[in-house]
């Protein structure tokens, strides 16, 4: 008799809302849910996103997305943050 296993992967996001809106030069967003949550804070801080889905969610939430990672991993995010810094503070 053949037996089958059914695997179910569950993922739940628990949105946190800080009592004070954080301050900084740029917000790094690694998921669409993080973009939506950050957008609800009403901050005017620009953001760097890990990929196109996160960028779309950020823009839909009213966030100024200034850069998107070409590679959708940590190294890509670091490179995008560096590019965003160059865009915001061009050297003379």
Steps between C-alpha positions, in 0.01 A plus 500: 500500500637839400484779752516863418611784718344837467723786597359841561722799543356785701624852513345766714611860510450690822507870426665710766421867533755706693373773729738747331575511130868413457730762351774431249635569155344199330280206595603156371197287410538127440135401452172632369343464845781714649436760230128510580571528874758775450261687272236501774741690725474806278874564499655706221822298519596356159547126461718244328322176410621145446302444181218604270214360709622688807549816293145476361357454849707791628391736225138393550541586870629848413869433560769675294697197372842639403673174405429132444744214539614349170580176682220409739716410799691672782795592278260648246334708770837633618589598143161671458547694824840615374342612170223682688762686703670606179168614354413706806848643565681536167865589531607840375 
